[in-house]
Amino acid sequence: MRGRRCLFVMALALGASPAWAQGGSKKPPPAEITGVRFGFDGTLPAERWAPIWVDVLGGPAPFSGELVLEYSQDAVERARIVLPIATTPGETVPFELAACLPSRTTAFALTLTSGRFKQELEFIQNDRRSALPFPMIEIQPRSALIVGESSSVDAFSVNVVDVKPTEYTGVREDPSGEAPAAQVIVRGPYSSGQTPSADVWDTLAAVRTRPKDLPLGWLCYDGVDVVVAKAEELARADARARGALMTWVEAGGRLILEADGAGSAWMEFVGPGVLDIAPARLVTTGDWAGRDDQRSLSGRAIRITARGLADGWDAFWPVSGEDGVALAARGPVGTGMVTVLGVDPQRVPRMVMKESTRRLWRPLFTGEATGILPEHVRTIDPNWESMSWMSASGADSQQMAAIRSTLDHSAGIAPIGDWSFVVIAGAVLLLAACVGPFDAVILRRRGVSRWSWLSAIGWIGAASAAAYIAPMVVRSGDSVVSRTRVVDLIDDGDRRGAWSTAVASVFAGRPLSATYPSSDGAWWRGVSPVEYFRTSPTALAPVRTRLTATEPRSLSPLPLPQGQWTYRTLVQRSAGEAPPAGLPRLLVRKAGGRYAVEATGLNGAAQVRSAAMSTREGHWTLDFVTDDAKNGKPLWLADARSDMGLREVPPVWQPPRADSTSGLYWSGLTWQATGQWPSASLALPGVRERADAAAARVESGGWACVTMEIEGAEDPDMPRIENSTERSITVLRALVRIESEGRSP
């Protein structure tokens, strides 16, 4: 009998062993992160957007889920960026995320999730236990992105390094052996923890990438200061990437475009009717090439059309003997700047040496008359050393000052009131009385003083519940929503578009959830003027945003909860769009020595607080007054005469200069802004980059730049909260065609 039982048990074990083996085998995941690449060269710029590519390997079945990137955004809140994804079984698909990490970031997490499945990667700085390399975060980087092959690389420092694909962070070994091709990076000695040189060319770096690797999100180019590319190289890029690049350029970016090759691919990045570029031919150069003699070279002659001249384009590198013909031109496209080259400087005779080529390339970046980089990039921030160990939201001291000044000017926080303090003080005294005299007298009389600890726990619990409920009862319904937007508007009768940066703030008088409207192409992020040594926020719930894949790509905030008596601030940057509701329509007429300015379309509650105007003749302070209604809305009028306020002052379209006397200075433990309102707001992220395009148009003589501070104008993107007080402030920087003596120049 025992033998039969043993045989039965053995047969059962042998029959079940395949099932055990099958159950013990590892089931493949539905998807897996296999690689992460940071920025264009493995480096992320502090407080500026940059792309992050995540390679996801699909599992045995189609997969749909989310990529979630989470990091500390500032001293009080975290950022949580969500990207919905879908993969093909067995295929590796790269997905493009974006991040705007602060300079003091020490850790962040990347998660792939779907239902119960979750794969989380933690990147921790200076942690030997972490197998994932932490990316380098540069403070105030200055960089040029070179797409494809270009001799512009010779303009930078001689420190040329062939970088192996270490930016490819393999989570597991790639069985195919495929990895991104090595990139050539030109870096100067300027990096985190080092004091920068006084020469900007010691800090300016160049990174090379391929057309097929260009990002699809327009604000992913925020981390570079200029893009250099051949027109035919860009033509091979993804159409979505070209659209994103041009959206960034029109929003204040910089592009140096080499159009010396055949074809008209350059026109996509400049627009029709601005330049006439002839086919390549032999032309005779002047003395701009650094030679005493004149020689012929092959190049494409550029002539600026009447429309281009009226828009502020100018030519340089002239062709000898041909008036108005040159081999290079620079001018505004949208609110950005583009330089077009009809010849490669490397092919200019006697320019075959790198040192000689450098003499032609460098003025294209930082030259007085031909440089395309904005002033704040050419200027070394005097507060850089302080920012390396203490910082707030903002890429440099100018942006920190602008964010602080904007919040100081617009934030509306109602006072808590005396009754709140009376209730809190009374509750504390009542708690002390209950825990002390009550336990000492009442419990002792009843002979249960040994249970005083239990009584104290009860009183403390009751007081805690009352402290949680009391603020909602004492003060509710006093939430304050404010939004300050700086809008650049190009109005030549057709209203080409509007580009804006807005700072929205919400003070919660009660527990609430705020909804932030957003349009296509708008990107949101949290900011805070609070200085910090390291990021470890716990005060507010994370800023949850969703990255969309529609063009132009946007980063829209989800409803954000707030606790009572908390204050949250966010920055929104919008691509060029149709002018939103609430902006006035401007008309500038010139007759003799007098300018008449007319503003229509403002609602009845709007008030013009201050205004100024700049033309090629000078700068005026405008005093707007209301007149008769037009189309049912107030008509605002102002005059500017050459004898009533012409002043030699810095142009009103420019932010404060990036020096220690008019940007930001360090006092004790606080950053103090020295710029005056509203000019301080012109240094907000994305705003100051648009100033050069305004200056170029004004310098042409046919445009006026009208700057207005308007309070109470209709703002369709105001955060939505029930039973709240709203405050809307608009700083409008409008480029308007001047109507002179019955005609438009």
HUZIKA-V92884 format. One record per residue. N is the residue number from 0. RES is the residue in one small letter. PSI is psi in whole degrees, 0 to 359 (* if undefined). OMEGA is omega as a letter, one per 30 degrees, with the letter a starting at -180 (none if undefined). D_LAST is the distance of its C-alpha to the last C-alpha in Angstrom with 1 decimal. Layout:
BEGIN
n-><N/N>
res-><RES/RES>
psi-><PSI/PSI>
omega-><OMEGA/OMEGA>
d_last-><D_LAST/D_LAST>
END
This chain:
BEGIN
n-><0/1/2/3/4/5/6/7/8/9/10/11/12/13/14/15/16/17/18/19/20/21/22/23/24/25/26/27/28/29/30/31/32/33/34/35/36/37/38/39/40/41/42/43/44/45/46/47/48/49/50/51/52/53/54/55/56/57/58/59/60/61/62/63/64/65/66/67/68/69/70/71/72/73/74/75/76/77/78/79/80/81/82/83/84/85/86/87/88/89/90/91/92/93/94/95/96/97/98/99/100/101/102/103/104/105/106/107/108/109/110/111/112/113/114/115/116/117/118/119/120/121/122/123/124/125/126/127/128/129/130/131/132/133/134/135/136/137/138/139/140/141/142/143/144/145/146/147/148/149/150/151/152/153/154/155/156/157/158/159/160/161/162/163/164/165/166/167/168/169/170/171/172/173/174/175/176/177/178/179/180/181/182/183/184/185/186/187/188/189/190/191/192/193/194/195/196/197/198/199/200/201/202/203/204/205/206/207/208/209/210/211/212/213/214/215/216/217/218/219/220/221/222/223/224/225/226/227/228/229/230/231/232/233/234/235/236/237/238/239/240/241/242/243/244/245/246/247/248/249/250/251/252/253/254/255/256/257/258/259/260/261/262/263/264/265/266/267/268/269/270/271/272/273/274/275/276/277/278/279/280/281/282/283/284/285/286/287/288/289/290/291/292/293/294/295/296/297/298/299/300/301/302/303/304/305/306/307/308/309/310/311/312/313/314/315/316/317/318/319/320/321/322/323/324/325/326/327/328/329/330/331/332/333/334/335/336/337/338/339/340/341/342/343/344/345/346/347/348/349/350/351/352/353/354/355/356/357/358/359/360/361/362/363/364/365/366/367/368/369/370/371/372/373/374/375/376/377/378/379/380/381/382/383/384/385/386/387/388/389/390/391/392/393/394/395/396/397/398/399/400/401/402/403/404/405/406/407/408/409/410/411/412/413/414/415/416/417/418/419/420/421/422/423/424/425/426/427/428/429/430/431/432/433/434/435/436/437/438/439/440/441/442/443/444/445/446/447/448/449/450/451/452/453/454/455/456/457/458/459/460/461/462/463/464/465/466/467/468/469/470/471/472/473/474/475/476/477/478/479/480/481/482/483/484/485/486/487/488/489/490/491/492/493/494/495/496/497/498/499/500/501/502/503/504/505/506/507/508/509/510/511/512/513/514/515/516/517/518/519/520/521/522/523/524/525/526/527/528/529/530/531/532/533/534/535/536/537/538/539/540/541/542/543/544/545/546/547/548/549/550/551/552/553/554/555/556/557/558/559/560/561/562/563/564/565/566/567/568/569/570/571/572/573/574/575/576/577/578/579/580/581/582/583/584/585/586/587/588/589/590/591/592/593/594/595/596/597/598/599/600/601/602/603/604/605/606/607/608/609/610/611/612/613/614/615/616/617/618/619/620/621/622/623/624/625/626/627/628/629/630/631/632/633/634/635/636/637/638/639/640/641/642/643/644/645/646/647/648/649/650/651/652/653/654/655/656/657/658/659/660/661/662/663/664/665/666/667/668/669/670/671/672/673/674/675/676/677/678/679/680/681/682/683/684/685/686/687/688/689/690/691/692/693/694/695/696/697/698/699/700/701/702/703/704/705/706/707/708/709/710/711/712/713/714/715/716/717/718/719/720/721/722/723/724/725/726/727/728/729/730/731/732/733/734/735/736/737/738/739/740/741/742/743/744>
res-><m/r/g/r/r/c/l/f/v/m/a/l/a/l/g/a/s/p/a/w/a/q/g/g/s/k/k/p/p/p/a/e/i/t/g/v/r/f/g/f/d/g/t/l/p/a/e/r/w/a/p/i/w/v/d/v/l/g/g/p/a/p/f/s/g/e/l/v/l/e/y/s/q/d/a/v/e/r/a/r/i/v/l/p/i/a/t/t/p/g/e/t/v/p/f/e/l/a/a/c/l/p/s/r/t/t/a/f/a/l/t/l/t/s/g/r/f/k/q/e/l/e/f/i/q/n/d/r/r/s/a/l/p/f/p/m/i/e/i/q/p/r/s/a/l/i/v/g/e/s/s/s/v/d/a/f/s/v/n/v/v/d/v/k/p/t/e/y/t/g/v/r/e/d/p/s/g/e/a/p/a/a/q/v/i/v/r/g/p/y/s/s/g/q/t/p/s/a/d/v/w/d/t/l/a/a/v/r/t/r/p/k/d/l/p/l/g/w/l/c/y/d/g/v/d/v/v/v/a/k/a/e/e/l/a/r/a/d/a/r/a/r/g/a/l/m/t/w/v/e/a/g/g/r/l/i/l/e/a/d/g/a/g/s/a/w/m/e/f/v/g/p/g/v/l/d/i/a/p/a/r/l/v/t/t/g/d/w/a/g/r/d/d/q/r/s/l/s/g/r/a/i/r/i/t/a/r/g/l/a/d/g/w/d/a/f/w/p/v/s/g/e/d/g/v/a/l/a/a/r/g/p/v/g/t/g/m/v/t/v/l/g/v/d/p/q/r/v/p/r/m/v/m/k/e/s/t/r/r/l/w/r/p/l/f/t/g/e/a/t/g/i/l/p/e/h/v/r/t/i/d/p/n/w/e/s/m/s/w/m/s/a/s/g/a/d/s/q/q/m/a/a/i/r/s/t/l/d/h/s/a/g/i/a/p/i/g/d/w/s/f/v/v/i/a/g/a/v/l/l/l/a/a/c/v/g/p/f/d/a/v/i/l/r/r/r/g/v/s/r/w/s/w/l/s/a/i/g/w/i/g/a/a/s/a/a/a/y/i/a/p/m/v/v/r/s/g/d/s/v/v/s/r/t/r/v/v/d/l/i/d/d/g/d/r/r/g/a/w/s/t/a/v/a/s/v/f/a/g/r/p/l/s/a/t/y/p/s/s/d/g/a/w/w/r/g/v/s/p/v/e/y/f/r/t/s/p/t/a/l/a/p/v/r/t/r/l/t/a/t/e/p/r/s/l/s/p/l/p/l/p/q/g/q/w/t/y/r/t/l/v/q/r/s/a/g/e/a/p/p/a/g/l/p/r/l/l/v/r/k/a/g/g/r/y/a/v/e/a/t/g/l/n/g/a/a/q/v/r/s/a/a/m/s/t/r/e/g/h/w/t/l/d/f/v/t/d/d/a/k/n/g/k/p/l/w/l/a/d/a/r/s/d/m/g/l/r/e/v/p/p/v/w/q/p/p/r/a/d/s/t/s/g/l/y/w/s/g/l/t/w/q/a/t/g/q/w/p/s/a/s/l/a/l/p/g/v/r/e/r/a/d/a/a/a/a/r/v/e/s/g/g/w/a/c/v/t/m/e/i/e/g/a/e/d/p/d/m/p/r/i/e/n/s/t/e/r/s/i/t/v/l/r/a/l/v/r/i/e/s/e/g/r/s/p>
psi-><314/322/320/319/319/318/323/317/319/319/320/320/318/324/329/346/320/323/320/317/320/319/331/347/149/125/131/143/155/337/163/135/123/348/150/131/131/126/198/342/27/6/141/129/138/135/22/145/143/152/151/119/131/120/125/125/122/149/204/347/160/142/137/134/212/142/129/123/126/134/166/120/322/203/345/348/159/160/136/108/126/131/113/136/163/141/164/139/129/2/144/123/127/135/141/115/179/149/150/79/141/165/334/21/131/348/151/164/143/125/136/123/149/112/235/346/139/126/120/133/130/128/114/129/138/41/111/338/342/125/356/125/138/132/156/133/115/136/124/58/152/116/152/133/116/118/120/208/133/141/357/341/335/347/344/184/160/356/82/124/130/107/125/162/54/344/350/104/95/120/327/162/131/113/336/343/5/138/158/145/150/143/151/123/132/114/137/188/5/115/176/137/4/147/127/156/161/339/122/335/348/349/345/127/156/137/134/140/173/152/324/349/6/140/160/344/127/328/357/342/0/335/351/158/337/147/133/128/154/143/320/334/314/328/338/353/164/138/326/323/320/319/320/319/315/327/319/317/312/339/12/5/176/134/128/114/120/111/31/349/171/160/179/29/334/333/333/332/358/322/153/154/7/316/148/116/115/161/162/138/172/126/160/127/158/209/8/342/5/27/152/327/165/135/162/147/163/124/172/117/136/132/130/129/173/321/319/318/319/336/356/14/145/154/153/179/64/153/130/135/5/107/135/8/133/176/5/150/152/141/175/142/111/235/13/182/139/134/128/128/130/4/145/120/334/338/359/134/141/13/17/341/144/320/323/319/324/325/335/326/317/320/339/338/311/9/155/316/336/354/141/343/139/165/321/341/325/343/132/127/122/342/15/318/322/323/340/343/349/131/170/183/130/139/336/182/329/314/322/316/320/317/316/315/320/316/321/325/327/340/133/107/115/143/148/321/154/326/327/317/325/315/316/315/319/321/321/316/319/320/316/321/320/317/326/273/321/311/325/328/302/311/325/320/324/356/24/31/340/343/18/328/323/322/318/321/319/315/318/319/318/320/323/318/319/322/330/323/327/315/326/329/317/319/118/157/14/30/144/127/127/148/125/124/139/116/129/123/130/115/100/27/327/351/83/329/171/136/134/154/128/145/113/138/143/120/122/110/350/165/132/173/118/138/129/107/150/149/170/134/358/137/133/149/155/147/162/138/0/128/153/153/324/156/115/62/141/359/321/158/153/149/105/122/152/128/121/157/0/156/135/144/145/163/99/135/141/166/130/119/150/141/166/140/30/159/122/139/138/154/135/130/128/142/171/130/173/138/124/164/149/347/140/159/127/146/125/120/144/129/112/233/21/139/137/127/132/131/125/160/358/144/166/334/349/144/134/108/320/158/157/163/143/136/182/339/332/200/138/150/129/138/101/137/152/146/208/156/146/123/36/4/156/149/120/132/147/152/151/117/155/344/10/1/17/123/147/81/163/143/143/348/354/146/169/149/149/65/178/350/345/18/280/142/158/124/110/244/28/137/125/126/132/348/144/151/141/2/332/329/343/1/11/160/127/345/312/333/341/359/324/325/322/317/320/319/318/322/338/341/347/2/152/141/112/120/126/139/117/130/135/6/151/132/104/343/18/133/141/121/134/145/52/158/132/144/124/128/131/127/109/126/97/130/116/134/138/123/112/115/50/6/158/126/*>
omega-><l/l/l/l/l/l/a/l/l/l/l/l/l/l/a/a/l/l/l/a/a/a/a/l/a/l/a/l/l/l/a/l/a/a/l/l/a/l/a/a/a/a/l/l/a/l/l/a/l/a/l/l/a/l/a/l/l/a/a/a/l/a/l/a/a/l/a/l/a/l/l/a/a/a/a/a/l/l/l/a/a/l/l/a/l/a/l/a/l/a/l/a/l/l/a/l/l/a/l/a/l/a/a/l/l/a/l/a/l/a/l/a/l/a/l/a/a/l/a/l/l/l/a/a/l/l/a/a/a/l/a/a/l/a/l/l/a/l/l/l/l/a/l/l/a/a/l/a/l/l/l/l/l/a/a/a/a/l/a/a/l/a/l/a/l/l/l/a/a/l/l/a/a/a/a/a/a/l/l/l/l/l/l/a/l/a/l/a/a/l/a/l/l/l/a/l/l/l/a/a/l/a/a/a/l/l/a/l/a/a/a/a/a/a/a/l/a/a/l/l/a/a/l/a/l/l/l/a/l/a/a/l/l/a/l/l/l/a/l/l/l/l/l/l/a/l/l/l/a/l/l/a/a/a/l/a/l/a/a/l/a/l/a/l/a/a/l/a/l/a/a/l/a/a/l/a/a/l/a/l/l/l/l/a/l/a/a/a/l/a/l/a/l/a/l/l/l/l/l/a/a/l/l/a/l/l/l/l/l/l/l/l/l/a/l/a/a/l/a/l/a/a/l/a/a/l/l/l/a/l/a/l/a/l/l/a/l/l/a/l/l/l/l/a/a/a/l/l/a/l/a/l/a/a/l/l/l/a/l/a/a/l/l/l/a/a/a/a/a/a/a/a/l/a/a/l/a/a/l/a/a/a/a/a/l/a/a/l/l/a/l/a/a/a/l/a/l/l/l/l/a/l/l/a/l/l/l/a/a/a/l/l/a/l/a/l/a/a/l/l/l/l/a/l/l/l/l/l/l/l/l/l/a/a/a/a/a/a/a/a/a/a/l/l/a/l/l/a/l/l/a/l/l/l/a/l/l/l/a/l/l/l/l/l/l/l/l/a/a/a/l/a/a/a/l/l/a/l/a/l/l/l/l/l/l/a/l/a/l/a/l/a/l/a/a/a/l/l/a/l/a/l/a/l/l/l/a/l/l/l/a/l/a/l/a/l/a/l/l/l/a/l/a/l/l/l/l/l/a/l/a/l/l/a/l/a/l/a/a/l/a/l/a/l/a/l/a/l/l/a/f/a/a/l/a/l/l/l/a/l/l/l/a/l/l/a/a/l/l/l/l/l/a/l/l/a/l/a/a/l/l/l/a/l/a/l/l/l/l/l/a/l/a/l/l/a/a/l/l/l/l/l/a/a/a/l/l/a/l/a/l/l/l/l/l/a/a/a/a/l/a/l/a/l/l/l/l/l/l/a/l/a/a/l/a/a/l/l/l/l/a/a/a/l/l/a/l/a/l/a/a/a/a/l/l/a/a/l/a/a/a/l/a/l/a/a/a/l/a/l/a/l/l/l/l/l/g/a/l/a/a/l/l/a/l/a/a/l/a/a/a/l/l/a/a/a/l/a/l/l/a/a/l/l/a/l/a/l/a/l/l/l/l/a/a/a/l/l/a/l/l/l/a/l/a/l/a/l/l/l/a/l/a/l/a/l/l/l/a/l/l/l/l/l/none>
d_last-><113.3/111.4/110.8/109.2/106.9/105.8/105.1/103.1/101.0/100.3/99.3/97.0/95.4/95.0/93.5/91.0/89.9/87.2/85.7/85.8/84.1/81.5/80.9/80.6/78.1/74.5/72.2/68.8/65.9/63.5/60.7/60.3/57.7/58.4/55.6/52.8/50.0/47.9/44.3/43.2/46.1/48.6/46.8/45.1/42.5/43.4/41.3/38.9/39.1/40.7/42.4/46.1/47.6/51.0/53.2/55.4/58.4/59.3/63.0/65.4/63.5/59.8/58.5/55.9/55.4/53.2/52.2/52.1/50.8/51.8/51.4/51.1/47.5/48.1/50.8/51.3/50.5/50.7/48.3/49.6/47.3/48.6/47.8/49.6/50.9/53.1/55.0/56.9/60.6/61.4/57.8/55.9/52.4/49.8/47.9/44.9/45.1/42.9/44.0/42.6/45.8/46.2/47.4/50.9/51.6/55.3/55.8/54.2/55.6/54.6/56.5/56.9/58.4/59.4/62.0/64.9/63.8/62.1/61.5/60.2/59.2/59.1/57.3/58.9/58.1/61.1/63.5/66.1/67.2/63.8/63.7/59.9/57.9/55.5/51.9/50.5/48.0/45.8/44.4/40.8/40.7/37.9/37.8/36.0/36.8/37.3/37.6/40.0/40.7/38.4/39.1/37.0/40.3/41.3/38.7/40.9/44.3/47.2/48.9/48.6/50.8/51.8/52.0/54.6/53.8/55.2/52.2/54.0/56.1/58.9/60.7/63.3/63.9/61.8/64.4/62.1/61.3/57.6/55.2/51.6/51.2/51.3/47.9/47.0/45.9/44.9/45.7/45.8/48.3/46.3/47.8/49.3/51.8/50.6/48.8/45.5/45.0/42.5/40.8/38.5/39.6/43.1/41.9/39.3/41.0/40.3/41.6/41.8/41.9/42.1/39.5/42.1/42.6/39.0/39.1/37.9/36.9/33.3/34.4/37.2/34.8/34.5/37.4/35.6/32.7/31.3/32.2/32.7/33.4/33.4/31.4/34.6/36.5/34.2/34.4/38.2/37.8/38.4/35.4/35.8/35.7/32.5/31.0/32.2/30.9/27.3/27.6/28.7/25.8/23.2/25.1/24.8/27.0/26.8/27.4/28.2/28.3/30.4/29.2/31.5/33.7/33.4/31.6/28.4/29.6/26.8/24.2/25.8/24.9/21.3/20.1/19.2/16.3/15.5/18.3/20.5/24.0/26.6/30.3/32.5/33.5/34.9/32.4/33.2/32.2/31.5/33.3/31.5/34.6/36.9/38.7/39.3/39.7/37.2/38.2/37.0/36.4/35.4/32.0/29.0/26.1/22.7/19.4/16.1/13.9/10.2/10.0/12.2/10.5/7.4/10.3/12.2/14.7/16.7/19.8/23.2/26.7/25.5/27.5/29.3/28.5/25.4/22.0/19.5/22.3/23.9/26.3/24.6/21.2/20.3/17.6/17.4/18.8/18.9/20.1/22.1/21.7/22.8/23.9/24.6/27.4/28.3/31.6/34.4/35.1/38.8/38.8/37.4/40.4/42.4/40.7/43.5/45.0/43.8/43.4/41.1/39.1/38.7/37.1/34.2/34.0/34.2/31.0/29.2/30.6/30.8/29.3/27.3/24.2/24.9/26.9/26.0/28.5/27.5/29.1/31.8/33.1/33.3/35.2/38.8/39.6/42.1/43.8/44.4/48.1/48.6/46.8/49.2/51.9/50.3/47.2/45.3/42.6/39.6/39.1/39.1/39.5/35.9/36.0/39.4/38.1/35.2/37.6/40.1/37.6/36.1/39.6/40.8/38.0/38.1/41.7/43.8/47.6/50.0/53.1/56.2/58.3/61.8/63.7/62.7/64.2/67.3/67.9/67.5/69.8/72.3/72.4/73.1/75.9/77.4/77.4/79.1/81.7/82.5/82.8/84.8/87.1/87.3/88.5/90.8/92.5/92.2/92.8/95.6/97.4/97.3/98.5/95.6/93.8/94.0/91.2/88.9/86.6/86.1/85.4/82.8/81.1/81.0/79.6/76.9/76.0/75.8/73.6/71.3/70.9/70.3/67.7/65.8/65.9/65.7/61.9/61.1/63.2/62.4/58.6/56.7/53.5/51.5/49.2/45.7/42.6/39.4/36.2/33.3/30.2/27.3/24.4/21.2/18.7/15.4/13.7/10.5/12.4/15.0/16.4/17.2/20.2/22.0/24.3/27.0/30.1/32.6/35.9/38.4/41.8/44.8/47.8/50.8/53.0/55.2/55.7/52.8/50.7/47.0/44.7/41.3/38.9/36.7/34.1/33.9/32.9/33.9/36.3/38.6/41.0/43.1/42.5/44.6/44.3/48.1/49.1/51.7/53.9/54.5/53.3/56.1/54.6/56.9/55.3/53.2/53.4/51.3/47.6/48.1/45.1/45.0/43.0/41.8/41.6/38.8/35.4/33.6/36.7/37.2/39.8/40.7/43.3/46.4/47.9/48.8/52.0/52.4/55.5/55.8/54.3/52.3/48.6/46.4/42.8/40.6/37.2/35.0/32.1/30.0/28.0/24.7/25.4/24.1/23.3/26.8/28.0/27.7/24.2/22.1/18.9/16.2/13.6/11.9/11.1/10.8/13.0/14.7/16.0/16.1/14.5/15.9/16.4/18.1/20.1/22.1/24.5/26.8/30.5/32.7/34.4/31.3/30.7/27.9/29.9/27.4/23.7/21.4/17.7/16.3/13.1/13.2/15.0/17.7/19.4/20.6/23.3/22.5/25.3/24.7/27.1/27.9/27.6/28.6/28.7/26.1/27.5/30.6/28.9/28.1/24.8/23.9/21.9/21.1/19.9/18.8/19.4/19.7/23.5/24.3/24.0/21.9/24.0/24.4/25.3/24.8/21.5/22.2/21.1/24.0/27.7/30.4/31.3/34.0/36.8/40.0/38.6/35.8/36.5/40.1/43.5/47.0/49.4/52.8/52.3/48.8/45.3/43.6/39.8/38.3/34.7/33.7/32.5/29.8/28.6/31.8/30.8/27.9/30.6/32.0/32.5/29.4/27.0/26.9/26.2/22.8/21.7/20.6/18.0/16.5/16.8/15.2/11.9/12.0/12.9/9.8/8.2/5.3/8.4/11.4/14.9/17.2/20.8/23.3/27.1/28.3/32.0/33.5/30.6/31.9/32.5/33.8/35.0/37.3/40.8/43.2/46.5/48.7/49.5/47.0/44.7/41.1/38.4/34.8/32.2/28.6/26.4/22.9/20.2/17.0/13.7/11.2/7.5/6.8/6.9/6.9/9.8/9.8/6.4/3.8/0.0>
END
